[in-house]
Amino acid sequence: MTRIGLISDTHNYLDESIPEHFKNCDEIWHGGDFGTVDIANQLKAMKPLKGVYGNIDGNDIRSIYPEQLVFMCEEVKVMMRHIGGYPPKYNPETKKELLIHQPQLFISGHSHILKVMYDDKINCLHINPGAAGKQGWHKVRTLIRFTIDGKEMKDCEVIEL
């Protein structure tokens, strides 16, 4: 069983409550727009960190984190990219990559809109944790905790900061 803390769009701001929210997580995943490498380092100091760069991230982040990650977490194939869209409105590059990799879980950020929705057409759960930073038009800052247990994705919790 792997407990995941999912965050995105921090835009160089890390809420002081995040260590408490992620204390029982095994890993932290960041969906892009860290802001600076300092944010990534703070998260990495808490738990093992996986992430992708976002459109506002500079070379400090882009030299460490890729545009797209495809990996296995237990028995679930995960694909993560910052700009992706959502079911069925994926951007063309993301749609192509989803069809190539056929993940069971697709993580994105960018929109600052929290979404957890299943795509029946490609048998894939899409999660966008919304935005945890203060930059942008969103009114509520959010992150997500969930569990991957074998092939099962469960115990999804939305946390408002």
N, C-alpha and C positions, 0 to 999 in steps of 0.2 A: 504494500500500500504506500503510495506517494502522495503527500499533501502539498498542494501547489498554492502559492501566493501569486496572484496575477495582477499586474499593474501596467499602466501605460500613460503616456503623455504627461510626464512629470514636469516637463519644461523647466528644469533646473530648480524644482521645489520638492522637497521631501517632507511630508507632514510628520511631526514629532510622534504621532501615534502609530506609525507604520511598524516599527519594531514590535510593538505589542500585538498588533493584528497578525503579524507573520511569525510570531514566536513559536507556534506549533507546526509551522510548515517545514517541509523537507527541502524545498527549492523555491526560488523566486523566479518568475518569468516576466520580462519587461517587453511590451509590445511596441517600443520605439518612441522617439522624441524624449530621450533622457534629459537633454539640455546640455549637460557637461559630463565629463568622465568622473567628476567628483560624486555625482549622484549614483552612477554605476558602482563606484568603489564603496560608497556607503551601503548600498544594497548587498554587494558581494561580501562585505564584512559581516552581514547578518546570516546569510545562507548562500549555498551555491546558486549562481545566477546564470540564466540563459536570457539572451535578448537579441533584438534586431535594431538596426539604426532607423531613425525616422527622418522625415524631410527637413526638420530644423537642426538635426545633429551635424556637428562639424567633423573634421578629420580625427579629432581625439576619440570620438565614438566610432566613426566609420572604420578606423584602423583596427578596431578590436571586434566589433559586432558586424555581422553581415546584413545584407538587405533581406535575405530569407534564410530561415533555418528549417530543416526537415530532420526529425529525430524520433526515436522511439522512447516512450515513457511507459515502462512495463510492457504491456501488449497493445498499446495504442500508438499509432503513427500520428505525429503532430507536425503541422506545417504552420510556421509563424512568419508574418511579414507586416510591416507597419500599415501600408496603404493597400487595402484589399477589397473593400466593399463588403457586402453581406448578401446572403441568399435572397433572391436569385440575382441580385445586382452587383456581381463582382466586376472589378475592372478587367479589361481583356487579358492583361499579363497574369493576373491572379487566377482567372478562370483556366487559362492554359496550364499553369503550374498545378492547380488542384486536379485537373484531369490527368496530368503526368504522374503525380505522386500519390494520388488517391488516399489522402489522410482520413482518419476518423475524427480528427479534431483540427480545426483551423482557428488560429488566434490572430487577431489584428488589433490595430489601434486607430489613430488618425482622426476619426470623426468626432471624438469626445462624446459619443453616444453609446451608452451601455446597451449591449445586446447579447442575449443568450438564445440562440435559435437553431433548430435542426433543419438541415437541407436534405429532404427525402430523395431528391434527384441524384445526389452524389453520396448519400449515406454518410453525412459529415456534420458534426456539431460545430457551430460557429460561436466563438466567444470574443466579444470586445468588452474589456473591463471599464470602458469610459475613460475619463481623465482624472488623474490624481493630483495634477498640478493646478496652479492658480491662473495660468495663462489660457485665454480662450473665452468662448461665449457661454460655456456650460455654467449652470447655477449650483449644481451639486457635484462635489468631487467624490469619485467612487473607485473601488478596487474589488477584486473577487478572490475568494478562497474556494478551492474544490479539491476533490480526491480522485486519483486514478488508482483503481484496484484491479489488477489484471487487465481485462478488456473493458471494464466498467468505469464510466465517468459519473461521479455522484457527489452528493453533499455540497452542492453549489451554494455559496453564501455571498450575497452582495453586501458590501460594507460601505456606508456613507461616511465620509470624513468630515 
